[in-house]
Amino acid sequence: MTQLRQRLNLLYVLMVMHLKASDYRSLFGILWSFIGPALTFAVLYFIFIDRMGRQIPLFPIKLLTGVVTLYFFMSVVNITNTALSQRRDIVINSTTPTEILIFSALIVPATKFFVELSLCALLAAWHKVLIPAHLPLMAVTAAVFLFMSVGVGLLLEVLSTFASDVQEIWNRITPIFYFATPIFYGLEMLSQWGRQIVFWANPITPFLLSFRFLLLGERPQFEPVPVLILGPVYAVLFFGFGYFWFKKIERVMVQQL
């Protein structure tokens, strides 16, 4: 019990340290951190509002939800994937559990995601479509999404141990998610094969559809499996598999730092 309390205290101290070291220390810093998603939203909105947006109810809210969800996924994966190399001295010269180093660093994107989802909820409330009873479940879904994203990052970290160019490959693949995730389009707009690929092969999709359902109360038109079930299944698979292999070869990874 004492050891658990010490580790929780260490986690808290490191989380505070990351927040203080980030751009969340000042009002302008917070605004700067939202420029990336805001610009992406603006560009996609003005490009697709006439071609696709008119066919999608509440298109601005759905687009914003998609953008912030994708940004959060990429941020968590990148932080997790580089957690050991970015904190090489601490990993080598201390006995701090790697789990604490990883999760403490995630406080910044998690805080940002909370603010962004809150903004989406306010917009939904403005349009009088928000279901307040769904908000607790949305918070749980966001936490599950965090663990799924961490699992992807851990798998990349493991693969990087055997092939140093995994990070470069991931950097080349990442832009594809902007088109392989239904951010600015609906699954019903795709061909049958396209719907199947985007729904099943992209682990972000069920979470994005879940957030939209919980915010707007609108069931996806294409839903072979309930997204509120499929998302947690992906989280268990990715995090369970990623964490298992991460711990299995953790010593090897530390030795290669």
C-alpha positions as CSV (number, residue, x, y, z in Angstrom):
1,M,0.0,0.0,0.0
2,T,2.8,2.4,0.8
3,Q,4.6,1.6,-2.5
4,L,1.3,2.2,-4.4
5,R,0.9,5.6,-2.6
6,Q,4.5,6.6,-3.5
7,R,4.0,5.7,-7.1
8,L,0.7,7.6,-7.3
9,N,2.4,10.6,-5.7
10,L,5.2,10.3,-8.2
11,L,2.7,10.1,-11.1
12,Y,1.0,13.3,-9.8
13,V,4.3,15.2,-9.4
14,L,5.4,14.2,-13.0
15,M,2.0,15.2,-14.4
16,V,2.2,18.6,-12.8
17,M,5.7,19.0,-14.1
18,H,4.6,18.2,-17.7
19,L,1.7,20.7,-17.4
20,K,4.1,23.4,-16.1
21,A,6.6,22.6,-18.9
22,S,3.9,22.7,-21.6
23,D,2.3,25.7,-23.2
24,Y,-0.7,25.4,-20.8
25,R,1.0,27.8,-18.4
26,S,-0.5,30.9,-20.0
27,L,-3.6,31.9,-21.9
28,F,-1.7,32.5,-25.2
29,G,0.0,29.1,-24.8
30,I,-3.3,27.4,-24.6
31,L,-4.5,29.2,-27.7
32,W,-1.4,28.3,-29.6
33,S,-1.9,24.6,-28.9
34,F,-5.3,24.7,-30.6
35,I,-4.1,26.3,-33.8
36,G,-3.3,23.0,-35.5
37,P,-6.7,21.5,-35.1
38,A,-8.4,24.8,-35.8
39,L,-6.6,25.3,-39.1
40,T,-7.3,21.7,-40.1
41,F,-11.0,22.2,-39.3
42,A,-11.1,25.4,-41.2
43,V,-9.5,24.0,-44.3
44,L,-11.6,20.8,-44.4
45,Y,-14.8,22.8,-43.7
46,F,-14.3,25.3,-46.6
47,I,-13.2,22.6,-49.0
48,F,-16.0,20.0,-48.3
49,I,-19.0,22.1,-47.0
50,D,-20.4,22.4,-50.6
51,R,-19.5,18.9,-51.8
52,M,-20.3,16.8,-48.8
53,G,-21.3,19.1,-45.9
54,R,-24.7,19.8,-47.3
55,Q,-25.6,16.1,-47.2
56,I,-24.4,15.6,-43.6
57,P,-26.6,17.0,-40.8
58,L,-24.7,19.0,-38.2
59,F,-21.6,18.9,-40.4
60,P,-19.5,21.4,-38.4
61,I,-19.9,19.5,-35.1
62,K,-19.2,16.2,-36.8
63,L,-16.1,17.6,-38.6
64,L,-14.7,19.2,-35.4
65,T,-15.3,16.0,-33.4
66,G,-13.4,14.1,-36.1
67,V,-10.5,16.5,-36.2
68,V,-9.9,16.6,-32.5
69,T,-10.3,12.8,-32.2
70,L,-7.7,12.2,-34.8
71,Y,-5.3,14.8,-33.3
72,F,-5.6,13.2,-29.9
73,F,-4.9,9.7,-31.3
74,M,-1.8,10.9,-33.1
75,S,-0.5,12.8,-30.1
76,V,-0.9,9.9,-27.7
77,V,0.7,7.4,-30.1
78,N,3.7,9.7,-30.8
79,I,4.3,10.4,-27.0
80,T,4.0,6.7,-26.2
81,N,6.2,5.6,-29.1
82,T,9.0,8.0,-28.0
83,A,8.5,7.8,-24.2
84,L,11.7,5.8,-23.5
85,S,14.0,7.6,-25.9
86,Q,12.8,11.1,-24.8
87,R,13.5,10.2,-21.2
88,R,16.7,8.2,-21.7
89,D,18.6,9.4,-18.6
90,I,15.6,8.8,-16.3
91,V,15.0,5.3,-17.6
92,I,18.7,4.3,-17.3
93,N,19.6,6.1,-14.0
94,S,16.5,5.6,-11.9
95,T,14.0,2.9,-10.9
96,T,11.0,4.9,-12.0
97,P,8.4,2.5,-13.6
98,T,8.2,3.1,-17.3
99,E,4.4,3.1,-17.0
100,I,4.6,6.3,-14.8
101,L,6.9,8.0,-17.3
102,I,4.5,7.2,-20.2
103,F,1.2,8.1,-18.5
104,S,2.4,11.2,-16.8
105,A,3.4,12.6,-20.2
106,L,-0.1,12.0,-21.5
107,I,-1.7,14.6,-19.2
108,V,-1.1,17.4,-21.8
109,P,-2.9,15.8,-24.7
110,A,-5.6,14.4,-22.4
111,T,-6.2,17.9,-21.0
112,K,-6.4,19.3,-24.5
113,F,-8.8,16.6,-25.6
114,F,-11.0,17.2,-22.6
115,V,-11.3,20.9,-23.6
116,E,-11.9,20.1,-27.2
117,L,-14.6,17.6,-26.4
118,S,-16.2,20.1,-24.1
119,L,-16.3,22.6,-26.9
120,C,-18.0,20.0,-29.1
121,A,-20.5,19.4,-26.3
122,L,-21.2,23.1,-26.0
123,L,-21.8,23.3,-29.8
124,A,-24.2,20.4,-29.6
125,A,-26.0,22.1,-26.7
126,W,-26.2,25.3,-28.7
127,H,-28.0,23.3,-31.5
128,K,-30.2,21.6,-28.8
129,V,-29.1,18.1,-29.7
130,L,-26.9,17.3,-26.7
131,I,-28.0,14.5,-24.5
132,P,-26.6,15.3,-21.0
133,A,-27.2,11.7,-19.8
134,H,-24.6,10.6,-22.4
135,L,-21.8,12.7,-21.0
136,P,-20.5,10.3,-18.3
137,L,-20.4,7.5,-21.0
138,M,-18.5,9.9,-23.3
139,A,-15.9,10.4,-20.6
140,V,-15.5,6.6,-20.2
141,T,-15.2,6.2,-24.0
142,A,-12.5,8.9,-24.0
143,A,-10.6,7.0,-21.3
144,V,-10.9,3.7,-23.3
145,F,-9.8,5.5,-26.4
146,L,-6.7,6.7,-24.5
147,F,-5.7,3.1,-23.6
148,M,-6.3,2.0,-27.2
149,S,-4.0,4.8,-28.5
150,V,-1.4,3.9,-25.9
151,G,-1.5,0.3,-27.0
152,V,-0.8,1.4,-30.6
153,G,2.2,3.5,-29.4
154,L,3.5,0.6,-27.3
155,L,3.4,-1.7,-30.3
156,L,5.3,0.8,-32.4
157,E,7.9,1.1,-29.6
158,V,8.3,-2.7,-29.6
159,L,8.6,-2.9,-33.4
160,S,11.2,0.0,-33.3
161,T,13.4,-2.2,-31.2
162,F,13.8,-4.6,-34.1
163,A,13.7,-2.1,-37.0
164,S,14.8,1.5,-36.5
165,D,12.9,2.7,-39.5
166,V,9.5,1.9,-38.0
167,Q,9.0,5.5,-36.8
168,E,9.8,6.8,-40.3
169,I,7.2,4.3,-41.8
170,W,4.7,5.5,-39.2
171,N,5.3,9.1,-40.1
172,R,4.6,8.3,-43.8
173,I,1.4,6.4,-42.9
174,T,-0.1,8.9,-40.5
175,P,-1.4,11.3,-43.1
176,I,-3.5,8.5,-44.6
177,F,-5.7,8.6,-41.4
178,Y,-7.1,12.0,-42.6
179,F,-8.7,10.2,-45.5
180,A,-9.2,6.7,-44.0
181,T,-11.2,8.1,-41.0
182,P,-14.7,9.4,-41.6
183,I,-13.9,12.9,-40.5
184,F,-15.5,14.9,-43.4
185,Y,-17.6,12.2,-44.9
186,G,-20.1,9.6,-43.8
187,L,-19.6,5.9,-44.2
188,E,-22.8,5.7,-46.2
189,M,-21.1,7.8,-48.9
190,L,-18.6,5.1,-49.6
191,S,-18.8,1.9,-51.6
192,Q,-19.6,-1.3,-49.8
193,W,-16.0,-2.3,-49.8
194,G,-14.9,1.2,-48.7
195,R,-17.3,1.1,-45.8
196,Q,-16.1,-2.3,-44.6
197,I,-12.4,-1.3,-44.8
198,V,-12.9,2.1,-43.0
199,F,-15.1,0.5,-40.3
200,W,-13.1,-2.6,-39.5
201,A,-9.5,-1.8,-40.4
202,N,-9.3,1.7,-38.8
203,P,-9.4,1.4,-35.0
204,I,-10.2,5.2,-34.7
205,T,-13.5,4.8,-36.6
206,P,-15.6,3.1,-33.9
207,F,-14.5,5.7,-31.3
208,L,-15.2,8.6,-33.6
209,L,-18.7,7.3,-34.3
210,S,-19.2,6.7,-30.6
211,F,-18.3,10.3,-29.8
212,R,-20.7,11.5,-32.4
213,F,-23.5,9.3,-31.2
214,L,-23.0,10.3,-27.6
215,L,-22.9,14.0,-28.5
216,L,-25.7,14.1,-31.0
217,G,-27.7,11.0,-30.3
218,E,-27.5,10.0,-33.9
219,R,-26.8,6.3,-34.7
220,P,-24.4,5.6,-37.5
221,Q,-26.2,4.6,-40.7
222,F,-23.6,1.8,-41.2
223,E,-23.0,-0.1,-38.0
224,P,-22.4,-3.9,-38.5
225,V,-21.4,-4.1,-34.9
226,P,-22.4,-1.5,-32.2
227,V,-19.5,1.0,-32.1
228,L,-19.8,1.3,-28.3
229,I,-18.8,-2.4,-28.1
230,L,-16.3,-2.5,-31.0
231,G,-14.3,0.4,-29.5
232,P,-13.6,-1.3,-26.2
233,V,-12.8,-4.6,-28.0
234,Y,-10.1,-2.8,-30.0
235,A,-8.8,-1.2,-26.8
236,V,-8.4,-4.5,-25.1
237,L,-6.7,-6.1,-28.1
238,F,-4.3,-3.2,-28.8
239,F,-3.4,-2.3,-25.2
240,G,-3.3,-5.9,-24.0
241,F,-1.1,-7.0,-26.9
242,G,1.1,-3.9,-26.8
243,Y,1.6,-3.8,-23.1
244,F,2.4,-7.6,-23.0
245,W,5.2,-7.3,-25.6
246,F,6.4,-4.0,-24.1
247,K,7.0,-5.6,-20.7
248,K,8.4,-8.7,-22.3
249,I,11.2,-6.9,-24.1
250,E,11.5,-3.9,-21.9
251,R,15.0,-4.7,-20.8
252,V,16.2,-5.1,-24.4
253,M,14.7,-1.7,-25.3
254,V,16.4,0.0,-22.3
255,Q,19.7,-1.6,-23.3
256,Q,19.4,-0.1,-26.8
257,L,18.8,3.4,-25.5
